[in-house]
Amino acid sequence: MKNIIIFILIISLFSCGRNSQENAATQVVQKTPLELRKELLLKEQGNPKVYLKYEGTWRKNFIGESVLEGTISNTATLANFKDVILNITWTTKTNTELKTEQKIVYEFLSAGKSIDYKIKVKAPSETGGARVNINSATAVK
């Protein structure tokens, strides 16, 4: 009888110790809202191409200049950007690439906001179209 009681006590001690070790191993450290915001801000600042969206058109004006105009939107929650670099690829009517160049839109772009832009450039003479995409931007710290 005495042996059974000792055996039960030993088993209960081992199982209590194991549960506390398992609980410590599975315990998740909760981040504060401030830590979560800072983590999100750093993620957004490090990936401007993910959070900046471009919509625009290309046309020639009445004096023969090529005009690129459109909207750049910042879909980030916290990160602000500036000086968006656009890649412009000029193409022929048959979609053959003629030339690629970069232009910078020198504007501030706050989180969740959009800006309109208009750029006048000299395109190659054989140009039949243009493709524009965002290359990068500078995060405002």
Buried (B, 14 or more C-beta within 10 A) or exposed (E): EEEEEEEEEEEEEEEEEEEEEEEEEEEEEEEEEEEEEEEBBEBBBEEBEEBBEBEBEBEEEEEEEBBBEBEBBBBBEBBBBBBBBBBBBBBEEEEEEBEEEEBBBEBEBBBEEEBEBEBEBEBEEEBBBBEBEBBBBBBBE
